[in-house]
Amino acid sequence: MTDLQNKLSTRAVALKPSGIRRFFDIANEMDGVISLGVGEPDFKTPYSVRRAGIENLQSGKTGYSANAGLIELRRAICRYLERKFELSYDPKTEVIVTVGGSEAIDLAIRAFLNPGDEVLIPEPCFVCYDPIVRLTDGVPVAIPTSAEDHFRLTPEKLEAAITSKTKLLVLPYPNNPTGGVMRKEHLEAIAEVIKRHDLIVLSDEIYAELTYNGHHVSIASLPGMKERTIVVNGFSKTFAMTGWRLGYATGPAAAIKQMTKIHQYAIMCAPTTSQCAAIEALDHCEENICQMREEYNSRRRYIVDAFNRIGLPTFEPEGAFYIFPCIQSTGLSSEEFCEQLLYSKRVAVVPGDAFGASGEGYVRVSYSYSVKHITEAVHRIEAFLQELKEKKE
């Protein structure tokens, strides 16, 4: 009989399971759980987008698209990026439509890395960058950020992390899990370091439209940066289209050509119906974006005040839909806090160390839920903290 375990890829076996999914799986098997863990909009996909998808299905035009995506969608992406972020791309050679933003990240990393190349990753950050780099035989190098710096990447920290093997910098802003944002002046400061060391940038801008107190600025819009930057974005967060699985990347034609080649063999093309619906989203759903952003902003203010009031100091996020409260005062690790909270009060949040070692001492809390849902969760967390305090006494 075959010993299958010994035949599996050592790189795959060495990967740690997602720290986010573990708590979701536990919570799903329990009754009465209130989750603040999922990074998914609680809004419905805009009606006109759903209607466009239905019309595509009814028309029967559901065959493969071009590998890089429908040209009509690529043109719509270019119009959108120029209108919103002052980015100009050729839809024929500088855009690829992918199965979610995650595939675009994977393609970009695979297109650039050779074995041993180092990739700089500011942490805490989304969970996919490190494992993708490892699967490509690259070397992930974490750059810890802190609440004192508003979880931004500083030029000093960037400079200190660069070696002769550094090839690529992941720039995950607006940031998941912290809500940190890099404003134009912060991007300009690190751009000088990037250009001096001739680095490639993978700018994950999936939360670009969820920027508060100002507008998102893409590093690709700065002088000398477009030719060295892959911009990743998508439809899941902006248009509440998580299940449609659609994203895209833009960048220099030479890079997009190689990314498309990998995509061609691994995926073929993104779902055609999703692509047709996405054209409607980009061209006609600005009002929906504004409404969702205003609602998230209202929840953001409420939940930050609530967590500060109950004794979990919270950095005020400037983007995305998460807060990252510090739980060090409880004396528990991030994992212990989340586990005890889940079992004793039926509230699910995510341990901060799921997003990198520098996330230890924090938890990620999503406010992509109704205020009623959030309020009940806060009451339960406050009761949990009171019980912890009484045990210490």
C-alpha positions as CSV (number, residue, x, y, z in Angstrom):
1,M,0.0,0.0,0.0
2,T,1.3,3.5,-0.9
3,D,2.5,5.7,1.9
4,L,0.9,8.8,0.5
5,Q,2.1,11.1,3.3
6,N,5.7,10.5,2.4
7,K,5.0,11.3,-1.3
8,L,3.4,14.7,-0.7
9,S,5.3,17.9,-1.4
10,T,7.4,18.9,1.5
11,R,6.7,22.6,0.8
12,A,3.0,22.0,0.9
13,V,3.1,19.9,4.1
14,A,5.3,22.6,5.7
15,L,2.7,25.3,5.2
16,K,0.7,26.2,8.3
17,P,-3.1,26.2,7.9
18,S,-4.7,29.6,7.8
19,G,-5.1,31.0,11.4
20,I,-8.3,32.7,10.2
21,R,-10.0,29.5,8.9
22,R,-9.4,27.5,12.1
23,F,-11.6,29.7,14.2
24,F,-14.3,29.9,11.5
25,D,-14.4,26.1,11.4
26,I,-14.8,25.9,15.2
27,A,-17.4,28.6,15.3
28,N,-19.4,27.0,12.5
29,E,-19.9,23.9,14.7
30,M,-21.2,25.9,17.7
31,D,-24.7,27.3,18.3
32,G,-25.4,31.0,19.1
33,V,-22.0,32.3,17.9
34,I,-21.7,35.9,16.9
35,S,-18.9,36.3,14.5
36,L,-16.8,39.4,14.0
37,G,-14.2,37.5,12.1
38,V,-15.2,37.3,8.5
39,G,-13.8,39.9,6.1
40,E,-16.8,39.9,3.9
41,P,-19.3,42.7,3.1
42,D,-22.7,42.2,4.6
43,F,-24.3,44.1,1.7
44,K,-25.9,42.4,-1.3
45,T,-24.2,42.8,-4.7
46,P,-25.8,45.8,-6.3
47,Y,-29.0,44.9,-8.1
48,S,-27.9,46.2,-11.5
49,V,-24.8,44.0,-11.3
50,R,-26.9,40.9,-10.4
51,R,-29.2,41.7,-13.3
52,A,-26.3,42.0,-15.7
53,G,-25.1,38.5,-14.6
54,I,-28.6,37.1,-15.1
55,E,-28.9,38.6,-18.5
56,N,-25.6,37.1,-19.5
57,L,-26.7,33.6,-18.3
58,Q,-30.0,34.0,-20.2
59,S,-28.2,35.0,-23.4
60,G,-26.2,31.8,-23.3
61,K,-22.9,33.6,-23.8
62,T,-21.1,31.5,-21.2
63,G,-18.1,30.2,-23.1
64,Y,-14.4,30.9,-22.4
65,S,-13.3,34.5,-22.7
66,A,-9.8,35.5,-23.8
67,N,-7.2,34.4,-21.3
68,A,-6.6,38.0,-20.1
69,G,-10.3,38.6,-19.8
70,L,-13.0,40.2,-21.9
71,I,-11.6,43.2,-23.7
72,E,-14.7,45.1,-22.7
73,L,-14.0,44.5,-19.1
74,R,-10.3,45.4,-19.4
75,R,-11.4,48.7,-21.0
76,A,-13.8,49.3,-18.2
77,I,-11.0,48.6,-15.6
78,C,-8.8,51.1,-17.4
79,R,-11.5,53.8,-17.4
80,Y,-12.2,53.2,-13.7
81,L,-8.5,53.3,-12.6
82,E,-7.9,56.5,-14.6
83,R,-11.1,58.1,-13.2
84,K,-10.5,57.2,-9.6
85,F,-6.7,56.9,-9.1
86,E,-5.1,58.7,-12.1
87,L,-3.6,55.5,-13.4
88,S,-3.4,55.0,-17.2
89,Y,-3.0,51.5,-18.7
90,D,-3.4,49.9,-22.1
91,P,-6.3,47.4,-21.9
92,K,-4.8,45.1,-24.5
93,T,-1.3,44.6,-22.9
94,E,-1.3,45.9,-19.4
95,V,-4.4,44.3,-17.7
96,I,-5.2,40.8,-16.7
97,V,-8.6,39.6,-15.2
98,T,-8.1,37.0,-12.6
99,V,-10.1,34.7,-10.3
100,G,-10.2,37.1,-7.4
101,G,-7.4,39.4,-6.2
102,S,-5.6,36.4,-4.6
103,E,-4.9,34.8,-8.0
104,A,-3.5,38.1,-9.2
105,I,-1.1,38.1,-6.2
106,D,-0.1,34.5,-6.9
107,L,0.6,35.2,-10.6
108,A,2.7,38.3,-9.9
109,I,4.9,36.6,-7.3
110,R,5.4,33.5,-9.6
111,A,6.1,35.8,-12.6
112,F,9.0,37.6,-10.8
113,L,10.6,35.2,-8.4
114,N,13.6,32.9,-8.9
115,P,14.6,30.5,-6.1
116,G,16.2,32.4,-3.2
117,D,14.8,35.8,-4.1
118,E,13.7,37.8,-1.1
119,V,10.3,39.4,-0.8
120,L,9.7,42.1,1.8
121,I,6.3,41.9,3.5
122,P,5.1,44.5,6.0
123,E,3.3,42.8,8.9
124,P,0.7,42.4,10.2
125,C,-0.8,41.6,6.8
126,F,-3.2,39.4,4.9
127,V,-2.3,35.7,5.2
128,C,-1.6,34.7,1.6
129,Y,1.7,36.5,0.8
130,D,4.1,34.4,2.9
131,P,2.9,31.0,1.7
132,I,2.8,32.0,-1.9
133,V,6.4,33.2,-1.7
134,R,7.4,29.9,0.0
135,L,5.7,27.8,-2.7
136,T,7.6,29.7,-5.3
137,D,11.0,28.9,-3.6
138,G,11.3,32.6,-2.6
139,V,12.2,33.8,0.9
140,P,9.6,35.9,2.7
141,V,11.1,38.7,4.9
142,A,8.7,40.2,7.4
143,I,9.0,43.9,8.3
144,P,7.1,44.5,11.6
145,T,5.0,47.6,11.7
146,S,3.5,49.1,14.9
147,A,0.6,51.1,16.2
148,E,3.0,53.9,17.0
149,D,3.6,54.3,13.3
150,H,-0.1,53.8,12.5
151,F,1.0,50.4,11.1
152,R,2.6,52.1,8.1
153,L,5.8,51.0,6.4
154,T,8.5,53.6,7.1
155,P,11.5,54.3,4.8
156,E,13.8,53.5,7.7
157,K,12.4,50.0,8.3
158,L,12.3,49.4,4.5
159,E,15.9,50.4,4.1
160,A,17.0,48.2,7.0
161,A,15.3,45.1,5.5
162,I,16.9,45.3,2.0
163,T,19.7,43.0,1.1
164,S,21.4,42.0,-2.2
165,K,18.8,39.3,-2.6
166,T,15.8,41.5,-2.3
167,K,13.6,41.6,-5.4
168,L,10.1,42.5,-4.5
169,L,8.1,44.5,-1.9
170,V,4.5,43.7,-1.1
171,L,2.6,46.8,-0.2
172,P,-0.7,45.8,1.4
173,Y,-2.5,49.1,1.9
174,P,-5.2,49.9,3.0
175,N,-4.2,47.1,5.4
176,N,-5.9,43.9,6.5
177,P,-6.0,43.4,9.5
178,T,-5.0,46.8,11.0
179,G,-6.9,49.3,8.8
180,G,-3.6,51.2,8.3
181,V,-3.3,53.5,5.3
182,M,-0.3,54.9,3.4
183,R,-1.0,58.5,2.4
184,K,0.7,60.2,-0.5
185,E,3.5,61.6,1.6
186,H,4.3,58.2,3.2
187,L,4.3,56.6,-0.3
188,E,6.7,59.3,-1.6
189,A,9.1,58.6,1.2
190,I,9.3,54.8,0.6
191,A,9.3,55.3,-3.2
192,E,12.7,56.9,-3.0
193,V,14.1,53.8,-1.3
194,I,12.4,51.5,-3.7
195,K,13.8,53.3,-6.8
196,R,17.3,53.6,-5.2
197,H,17.4,49.8,-4.8
198,D,15.6,49.0,-8.0
199,L,12.8,47.0,-6.4
200,I,9.6,45.6,-7.9
201,V,6.4,46.5,-6.0
202,L,3.3,44.4,-5.6
203,S,0.6,46.8,-4.5
204,D,-2.4,45.1,-3.1
205,E,-5.1,47.8,-3.3
206,I,-8.2,45.6,-2.8
207,Y,-9.5,48.0,-0.1
208,A,-8.7,51.2,-2.1
209,E,-12.4,52.4,-2.1
210,L,-12.7,51.9,1.6
211,T,-10.4,54.7,2.6
212,Y,-11.8,57.2,5.2
213,N,-10.9,60.9,5.7
214,G,-9.4,61.3,2.3
215,H,-8.9,59.4,-1.0
216,H,-6.7,56.4,-1.7
217,V,-3.4,57.1,-3.6
218,S,-1.8,54.3,-5.5
219,I,2.0,54.1,-5.4
220,A,1.9,53.4,-9.1
221,S,0.7,57.0,-9.7
222,L,4.0,58.5,-8.3
223,P,6.8,59.5,-10.7
224,G,9.1,56.6,-11.6
225,M,6.9,54.0,-10.0
226,K,4.4,52.8,-12.6
227,E,7.1,50.9,-14.6
228,R,8.0,48.9,-11.5
229,T,4.6,48.3,-9.9
230,I,2.0,45.6,-10.2
231,V,-1.4,46.9,-8.9
232,V,-3.8,44.3,-7.7
233,N,-7.5,45.1,-7.1
234,G,-10.8,43.4,-7.4
235,F,-14.6,43.4,-6.9
236,S,-15.1,41.5,-3.7
237,K,-14.8,44.4,-1.2
238,T,-15.8,47.4,-3.3
239,F,-18.9,45.9,-4.9
240,A,-19.8,43.2,-2.3
241,M,-19.0,40.5,-5.0
242,T,-17.0,38.0,-2.9
243,G,-18.6,34.9,-4.4
244,W,-18.3,36.1,-7.9
245,R,-14.5,35.5,-7.6
246,L,-13.1,38.3,-9.8
247,G,-10.0,40.4,-9.5
248,Y,-7.4,42.0,-11.8
249,A,-3.9,43.2,-12.0
250,T,-2.4,46.0,-14.0
251,G,1.3,46.7,-14.7
252,P,4.0,46.8,-17.3
253,A,3.2,44.8,-20.4
254,A,6.3,42.6,-20.0
255,A,5.1,41.5,-16.6
256,I,1.4,41.1,-17.5
257,K,2.5,38.9,-20.5
258,Q,4.2,36.4,-18.2
259,M,1.4,36.5,-15.6
260,T,-1.1,35.8,-18.4
261,K,1.0,32.8,-19.6
262,I,0.9,31.3,-16.1
263,H,-2.8,32.0,-15.8
264,Q,-3.4,30.4,-19.2
265,Y,-2.0,27.1,-18.0
266,A,-3.4,27.2,-14.4
267,I,-6.9,28.7,-14.8
268,M,-7.6,29.5,-18.5
269,C,-9.9,32.4,-17.8
270,A,-12.0,34.1,-15.1
271,P,-15.8,33.2,-15.1
272,T,-17.4,34.9,-18.1
273,T,-20.7,35.7,-16.3
274,S,-18.8,37.4,-13.5
275,Q,-16.8,39.4,-16.0
276,C,-20.0,40.6,-17.7
277,A,-21.5,41.7,-14.4
278,A,-18.2,43.5,-13.4
279,I,-18.5,45.8,-16.4
280,E,-21.8,47.1,-15.0
281,A,-20.2,47.5,-11.5
282,L,-17.3,49.6,-12.8
283,D,-19.4,51.8,-15.1
284,H,-22.6,52.4,-13.1
285,C,-22.2,51.7,-9.4
286,E,-20.4,54.7,-7.9
287,E,-23.5,55.5,-5.8
288,N,-23.4,52.0,-4.3
289,I,-19.7,52.4,-3.4
290,C,-20.4,55.7,-1.6
291,Q,-23.4,54.3,0.3
292,M,-21.4,51.3,1.5
293,R,-18.4,53.4,2.5
294,E,-20.5,55.8,4.5
295,E,-22.1,52.9,6.4
296,Y,-18.7,51.3,7.1
297,N,-17.4,54.7,8.3
298,S,-20.4,55.0,10.7
299,R,-19.7,51.5,12.1
300,R,-16.0,52.3,12.3
301,R,-16.5,55.2,14.6
302,Y,-18.9,53.2,16.7
303,I,-16.8,50.1,17.2
304,V,-13.5,52.1,17.9
305,D,-15.3,54.0,20.6
306,A,-16.9,50.9,22.0
307,F,-13.6,48.9,22.3
308,N,-11.7,51.8,23.8
309,R,-14.6,52.2,26.3
310,I,-14.5,48.6,27.5
311,G,-10.7,48.6,28.0
312,L,-9.2,47.3,24.8
313,P,-7.2,50.2,23.3
314,T,-7.7,50.4,19.6
315,F,-5.8,52.2,16.8
316,E,-8.2,54.2,14.7
317,P,-8.2,52.5,11.3
318,E,-8.2,54.7,8.2
319,G,-9.2,52.1,5.7
320,A,-10.7,48.6,5.1
321,F,-13.3,47.3,7.6
322,Y,-11.3,46.0,10.5
323,I,-10.1,47.2,13.9
324,F,-7.0,45.7,15.6
325,P,-7.5,46.1,19.3
326,C,-4.6,45.4,21.7
327,I,-5.4,42.6,24.2
328,Q,-2.1,42.6,26.1
329,S,-3.7,43.9,29.3
330,T,-5.6,40.6,29.7
331,G,-2.4,38.7,30.1
332,L,-3.5,36.2,27.5
333,S,-1.9,35.5,24.1
334,S,-3.9,36.3,21.0
335,E,-4.8,32.7,20.5
336,E,-5.8,32.2,24.2
337,F,-8.0,35.3,24.1
338,C,-9.8,34.2,21.0
339,E,-10.3,30.7,22.1
340,Q,-11.6,31.6,25.6
341,L,-13.9,34.3,24.2
342,L,-15.3,31.9,21.7
343,Y,-16.0,29.1,24.2
344,S,-17.2,31.2,27.1
345,K,-19.2,34.0,25.3
346,R,-19.7,32.6,21.8
347,V,-18.0,35.5,20.0
348,A,-15.6,34.8,17.2
349,V,-12.7,37.1,16.4
350,V,-9.3,36.3,14.8
351,P,-5.9,36.1,16.7
352,G,-3.5,38.8,15.6
353,D,-0.7,36.4,15.2
354,A,-2.5,34.8,12.3
355,F,-1.3,37.9,10.3
356,G,2.3,37.6,11.3
357,A,4.4,37.5,14.5
358,S,4.1,41.2,15.0
359,G,0.3,40.7,15.4
360,E,0.7,38.9,18.7
361,G,-1.0,40.8,21.5
362,Y,-3.8,41.9,19.2
363,V,-7.0,40.5,17.6
364,R,-8.7,41.3,14.4
365,V,-12.3,42.4,14.6
366,S,-14.4,43.0,11.5
367,Y,-17.1,45.7,11.3
368,S,-18.6,44.4,8.1
369,Y,-21.7,43.6,10.2
370,S,-24.8,45.5,11.3
371,V,-24.5,47.8,14.3
372,K,-27.0,45.5,16.2
373,H,-24.7,42.6,15.6
374,I,-21.6,44.5,16.7
375,T,-23.4,45.9,19.8
376,E,-24.3,42.4,21.0
377,A,-20.8,41.2,20.4
378,V,-19.3,44.2,22.3
379,H,-21.6,43.4,25.3
380,R,-20.4,39.8,25.4
381,I,-16.8,40.8,25.1
382,E,-17.2,43.4,27.9
383,A,-18.7,40.6,30.1
384,F,-15.8,38.4,29.2
385,L,-13.3,41.1,30.2
386,Q,-15.1,41.6,33.5
387,E,-14.9,37.9,34.3
388,L,-11.1,37.8,33.5
389,K,-10.7,40.8,35.9
390,E,-12.6,39.0,38.7
391,K,-10.5,35.9,38.3
392,K,-7.3,37.9,38.7
393,E,-8.7,39.5,41.9
